[in-house]
Amino acid sequence: MSTWNIEPTAVDQPDVLGLLREYTDEMASRYYGRPATDAEVDEAIAEDPNAGLHPPTGVFLVVREQAELAGCAGIRELEPGIAELKRMYIRPQVRGRGAAARLLAEVEQHAQRLGYRAIRLDTRSDLVEARRLYAKHGYQEIPAFNNGPYAEHWFEKALG
């Protein structure tokens, strides 16, 4: 059983930026059905900046196994009382070992501490593992709350 260490961090740290590039590369590659080019990854990063994933209305968390980065997730204010989950990512080599569930629970605790009453997110149809994770942890599909170019499913969880 792994021990996951989860901590807030700045989204612009060099190791975090590397992890986010890895995340974006996987998302773009899955979208295109082939390895994404560096230019496509750069374009995807530019299209959706990391704005708001910091205090006082947001947070960015990393999960580590020992000192090794294993994943990340952040929240930012979507509207008063509602947080938006962004950049939920677990490295492939540690998937299936509980890191995603622990990270998601920690994100929810931070959202509550920041005064949010719910978390929303969007995802794509091809990200079946993500959709399964969210449903398993109480996120319900809702009508579209944005018109993101890659958004195909929208979820919300009320925080208690």
Buried (B, 14 or more C-beta within 10 A) or exposed (E): EEEBEBEBBEBEEEEBBEBBBBBBBBBBBEBEEEEBEEEBBBEBBEEBEBEBBBEEBBBBBBBBBEEEBBBBBBBBBBEEEBBBBBBBBBBEEBEEBEBBBBBBEBBBEBBBEBEBEBBBBBBBEBBEEBBEBBEEBBBEEBEEBEEBEBBEBBBBBEBE
